Amino acid sequence: MQDIQLKITDRNGITHEVVAPTDMAMNLMEVVRSYELAEEGTIGICGGMAMCASCQCYINSDHELPEMSDDEDAMLAEAFHVKENSRLGCQLQITPALDGLEVTLAPES
């Protein structure tokens, strides 16, 4: 079992340093929900299926991330507030490679 450290800036601009387990098959959206860093009902609305973009976040650190799937790319093409560093939190599995990841939650649509 290995836990990793993440820095997540919420929609109010407050940065939270959180610990996330790598052995529970969680994704970034689920970590945000478990720490209640977004108002209930405003993140992960589709249940992590890359169908709503409510978990969009901006990657602020220089981590090598898994390649974006076609579904994630298509969803971000339709989302609001998209930037070059946008990703869907539900598509980023918590692995040891993400230790130290810094993200900012995108504004609500």
Salt bridges, closest charged atoms under 4 A:
ASP10 OD2 - HIS16 NE2 2.75
GLU72 OE2 - ARG87 NE 2.81
